[in-house]
Amino acid sequence: MLRTKIIVTIGPASSDYDIVKSFLREGVSGFRINFSHGDPKTWDKYLDIIKEASRELNVYPAIIGDLRGPQLRIGDFNAFKVSKGDIVTLKYSPENKYFGEEKIIPINYSRLFEFLEVGDIILLEDGRVRLRVEEAYVDHAKLIALDDAIIHPRKTLIVSRKEIELPTLTSSDIEAVKYAISREFTYLALSYVHTPRDIVMLRDLLSRLGRDDIGIIAKIETRNAIKNLKSIVSEADAVIVARGDLGMYYSLEEIPRLQKIIINESIKLGKPVLIATQLLESMVNNPQPTRSEVVDIMNAVFDSVDAVLLTNETAIGKYPVESVKWLKKILREAEKWFFEEGREPVTRRIEPLNPREKYAKGLVLLAESIGSKILVYTKTGLMPSRISKYRPSVQVYAGSSNEIIIRKLSLNYGVKPCYIESDKTLNYEEGIDILYKKLFTEHEISYGDIVLLTYGPREALLNVIKIVEVI
């Protein structure tokens, strides 16, 4: 089993039962649904396919709803070409649309023009379209194209190196949250996080709606997010390094350094960290990745990320299943080389934050020294998460009778979640015993194996460890 998890985005190219089943058979641990596209009817279709395929294969993937967030998005118009030097008008439109003959980009956020200044660079299409402000007025601006390009409707607009004041949760976000609590979502990814208060606001909303068990993933993609990184990571349940939007707030040569900073801070604070954007972008149209993409993914493994997230590759690409197969192949080779070389994960140099983390680190070192697998029964997911922080080279199995805990653990490095069905509330002794028997029956452990059994009831403030030879 791969230690680094694979998460895919489901979309028009992958909303097929056989494709989703292929994803799961290849080891996909979670699915992302992008709330920026589609509607509840479309999302229902995606969820029903995932649910049916998961039930058939008896797996429990994480379901991530990605909130659009307070982004500036241009309106509807007919796509048009621009050549370098062409003049384009960005214009306020309450209806957010324009279908005339002129090169006009409509936008329905009037306050944007309060922030625009001559010389500002406006980015569209993940930075592939660059426009410079030549004239700025109260309700429109004249822009000059810096490159030959095609400008498409409904794309995110970013003013390079500027933070535009926007509401944390838009009305469409709140509707998406209400939708998510009615379905099987494990996490919500919060876009354009600026401060930990943004996360608290979403957490309060989930609590008021009766679903405080849904985790919150902070997407790090703005300058303010980097500035407030430690406090944001502390408040979040997991983190996404959103390299696409980061690349529009920072120069491209800064992104590798920022990626490492975000990964290290997330690991230090024990939060699962995912890498996203253009991992296998070439495979949107081609059946094989580029060499540089392979190197990029391998470096993410060497940085000890918990998971890699495919976006366009599986949502709209021509080769969704092939993308997952290639990603799996690259991850397997990277992990094999990493551990065969005896390299020490970066997490081993991180000091535990508390006694329970010291225990988790000790468990990992003990298990590796005696070559044992780790079996942990959990009611909260905390102990497997602590163990995962220290990137064990041995297999970790986490059992729980709480389905949402099992789905949440699908993001954690090196942890294989095991759902334990029970018609009663299990104590820890019963839970670890059932997990042991389940893994033996499923041939995950076999005669002669050394296994390390552990659990730690929070209410008892103790940790239990047993070393057992399977006989």
N, C-alpha and C positions, 0 to 999 in steps of 0.2 A: 504494500500500500504506500502511496505517496504521502510524504509528511506535509509538503506544501499543498494547500487546497486549491482547487479550481472552481471558480464561480463564473457563470455565463449569464449574458443578457439574453432574454427571450424576446423575440420580435417577429416580424413578418417572415423572415427567412428560416425561423426555427419553431414556428407555432404548429408543429406537426407531431403527432403522437410517436411515430417511429423515430424521429430525430431526437425528441426529448428522452426517449428510452435509451437511445444510443449514447446520449450525453451521460446518463446515469450509469450505464454499463462501463463507460470509460472512466468513471470515478468522479464525476462532477458532484460537488458538495453543496452547491447552492445556486439559486436562480435570482437574477435581478430583473425587476420590472420597472421600466422607466416611465414615471408618471408624466413626463413632459410630452409623451406621445400616446395617442389612443384615448380610450374612454372606458368607463366601467364595463361595458359590454365586451370590449377587446380584452381587458384585463381578466375578466371572468373566464374567457376562453383559454387564456394562457394558464390560469390557475387550475382549471379543470383538467387540462392535459397533464400538467405537472403532477397533480394529485393522483390521477389514474395510473400514470406510469410509475410513480413512487410506490403506490399500493401494490402493483404487480411485482415489483422488484424488492419490496419490503425494505425501503430505505426512507430516511427522514431528512431531506435536504433543507437548508435554510432558505427562506423566501424573503428577499430584500425589496422593499418598495422605495424607489429613489424619487424623492420629492423634487419638483422643479425648482423651488426656492425663489428668492427675490431677485431673479435675473431680469435683465433688460432683453426683450426679444422683439425683433422687428416684425412687422405685420405681413399681411397677404399682398402679393403683387406678382406679376409675371416675371420670372427670372430673366435677367438681361446681362449682356456682356459689357465689360468696360475694358478700355485700353489704358495703359499708363498715361496719365495726364488728363483723362476725361473728368468732367465735373459732374458730380452726383449731388442731389438734394436729399438731406435727411429732414423729414417734416413731421410735425405733430399731427396725428390723426386720431380723433376720439374713436372712430370706427376701426382703426388699425388696419386699413386696407387702401390700396390705390391701384386702379387698373387702366390708367391713361397711357399716353404715348411717351411722356417724359420719363427721364431716369430719376424717379423719386422713390425713396425708401420710407414707408410710413412707420411711425412708432406712436404708441398711445400713452407714453409717460412724459408729460409736459415738463416736469421738473428737471429732466435730463439737460435741457438747454440752459439751466441756471449754472451748471457745472462746466459746460463746454467753453474752451478758449481756443483762440487761433493757435495752431501748431499741435494741438492734441491729435493723437493717433487713435483711430477707431478700428477695432479688429472684429472681423466676422469669420465664420467657417473655421473655428479653432485657430485663428491667426493667419489662415491662408489668404484672406482678403484684407488689405491694409488701405485705409483711407485717411487722409490728413485734413483737419479742419482748416479751411481757408477763410471763411467768414462765419460768424456766430451771431444769431439773432434770438429773439425771445421765443419763437415757435418753429424755427428751422435753422439749418446750417448748410453752408456750401462746402462740399468735400471734394478733394482731388484724389483720384485713384493712383496709388503708388506702384501698382503692378497690373499686368493684364489678368483679368479674372472674370468669373461668372458669379453674379450675386443672386443667391437664392432666397426665397421668403422664409419667414418663421425661424430665423437663426438667432442665436444668442449674440448680443452686442456688448462689447467690453471697451471701455476707454482705457487704453494702456497706462499703467502706473497711477491710476486714479481709483479711489473708492467712491462710488455713487451711493448716496443715502437711499436705502430701500427698506420696506417693511420686512421683518424676519420671516413671517409666515403670511403668504398671500391667501386670498379667498380660495383660489384653486388648490393650494396646499392643504388648507383646512378640510376641504371636501375630500381630497385624496386620503387624508388621515382618517376621516370618518369611514371611508371605504375600506381602508386597511384594517381597521379594528373589527370589521364585520367578516373578514376573511382570514386566511391562515398565514398572515405575515409574521415573520420572526423579528425582523429589523426594519426600521425606517432610516434611510440615509438622508441627512439634512445637508442641503446644498448651501454654498456661500456663507458658511459659518464665520462670524467675525469675533465673537466673544463667547465665553461659556454661558452667558445669559441666554443666548439663542437656543442652546440645548436645554436649559432649564425651562424655557418657555414651551418647547415641544413636549418635554417630560410632564409638565403640569397639565397640558392639554390631554395627553394620553391618560393621565391619572383621573382627570375629571370625566373622561369617557369610559373609564373602567377597564383600561388595558395597559396598566403600568408594567406588564410583563414583556411588552414589545421593547426590544433594545434600540438604542439610537447610535447610528454610525455618523461620525463627523467627517465631512468631506473637506479636506484641507486644500483650498484652491484660491485663497486671496492673501493679500499682503497683511491684512489685520489678523488672519488666522495664523500666519507665521509669527507675527508679533506676540500673539497670545497663545502660542502653541501648547505650552505646559498646562495651563489652566483649562484649555479646551480638551486636551487628551484626558486629563484627570476626570472631567465631567462626563465624557462620552463613554459608551460601552465598546466601541471599536472605531477604527479610523480608516479612511480611504485617502491614499495619496493621489489626488486628481490632477495628473500631470498636464492634461489638456488646458484647463483654465489657469493653472499656475504659470504655464508658458505664455499666457497673455498678460499676466501682471509682472512677470520677471523676464529678463533676457534668457534665451535658451541655454546659454552656457552655465547659468546658475541652477538649472533644474536638477542635475545629478547631485549637487551638494545639498540642496533642499530636501531631495528625496531621502538621502541618508540621515539627515537631521530628523525628519519626521519619523522614519522607521525606528531610529534609536530611541527617541523620546517615547514612542508608543510601547516599545519592548520594555524599556525601563519601568514604565508605569503599569505594565502587565495588560495592555490592551491589544487585541488582535489588530493587525495592520495589513491592509490590502493595497496592492499596486494596480492602477488602472490607466487606460488610455494608450492606444497604439502599440500594444504588446505584439500583436501580429497583424498590424494594419494592412500590410501588403496582401494578406490572405482574404481580404474582402473581395478581391478580384482574381487572386492567383492561388493555385493549389499547394504552393510551398512558401515557407517564410524566407525572408532575406537573412543573410549571415549576421547582419547587425542586430536584427530582432532576436535571433538565438542568443547572441552575446548579452543583450539587454536582460532577457529572462534569466539567464544563468547568473548574472550579477545580482538580480533580485533574490535568488536562492542563497547566494553567498552572503547577502545582507540579512538573511533569516526572516524574510517576510512570512506572514501566516498564509496568505492567499494571493493569487493572481486573478484579476477580473477581466474577462473578455467583454467588449462592448459591441462595436460595429461588426466585429468578426462573426459573431453568432446571431446578432439581431437583424442585420441586413445583408450580410456577406453571401457570396456564392458557395462558400465551402465551410459551413458551420461545424459539421462533424469532423471534417479533416483538420480544422483549426484546433479543436479540442484534442484530437489524436496527436497532433504535432506538439501541442503544449505539454501533454502528458509525457511524450518522449523526451522533450528537452528537460523537463523537471526531473524525470527519473535519472537521466544521465548526470545532471548537475548534482543531485543529492548523492548519487553513488560516488562520484568523484570527490565530493566534499567530505564524506565520512570515511571513504577508503584512504584518503590522504591524511586522515586523523586531524583535520582542522578543528579548532575549537570554536563553537558558535559564539558570536559576539555577546550573547546573553550571559555566558559563563563569567564574564568580567564585570557584570552588573551586580552591585551589592543588593541582597534581599532587603525589602522595605520593612519587613516585620518578621516575628518568629514563625508564622505560618509559611511565609515564603522561604525562610531558611530550611524549614522541614521539606518543602517541595524540592528545593535544590539538592538537599541531601538525598532525597528519594531517587532523583535522577542519577546522581553520582553512584549511589549504591547499586541501582539496577544495572547501570552500564558496567560496573566493576565485576558483577557476577553473571552478566549476560542474561538477565531476566526481563520478561515482559512485565508491564505495570498494569494492574487491574484496580480501578477505583470506582467505588459506588458513591454517587452524589445526589443531593436533593436540590442544590443551588447552582452547581456548575463551577463553584469557586476553586475547589481543589484541582480538578483537571486543568483549569485555566492557569493556575499557578505552576503546575508541572510543565505545561506547554511553554511557559515563559522561558524555561531553561533549555528548550530545543533538544529534547532527548533523542538519542540515536536509536533507542529501543522502542518497540511498539507500545503505545498507551491505549488501553480500552477504558472508556468511561460509561458506566451503566447508570441509568436512571429510569424511573417510572413516570417522570414528568416529560411529556413530549416536547414542549417548547424549550426546555433545557437541552434536550438532545439536539434539537435543530440549531440552537445557538452555538453549541459546541462544534458544529460542522465547520465553523470558520477557524477553529484553533489548530495551530500547527501540531502535527504528529498525533492528534487525538482521534481515535475511531469511536464515535458515539454508538452506544448499544441500547436500544429501547427495550425496557423490561415491562412486559404486560403483567398487570396484577389487579385483582379485584379487591385488594385491600391495601391499606397504607403499610408499606414495608419499613421495618427498622433497618439500621445499617448492616447488622449481622446478616439478616435475611437477604438484603439486597446484594451484598458481596457474594454470598453463597449462590444465589440464583445466577448472577453474572458469570461466576466461575463455571457452573454447570452448563450454561448456555454456550459459552465459548468452547468448552470441551465438545459438546454435541455438534457444534458447527465447524469443528476441526481448526479453530483459530489457535487453540493450544492442544498439545498432544503429549503422550507418555514421554517422560524424560525431561520435559520443559521445566525450567525454574520460573516461577511466577511470584511477583511481589503484590500482595493484596493490601489495600489501604483504604481508609475512610477517616473522616474527621468531623464528628457532630459538632456544629457550631455551639449548640447550647451547653455541651459538656466541656468545651474548651480543652479537648484532648485529640490526639491523633493516634490511630491504631495501625500497626504494620505487621504483616505476617509474610514470611518467606516460605514458599511451599514448592516441593517437587511433585510434579504430576505423575501419579502412579496408578 
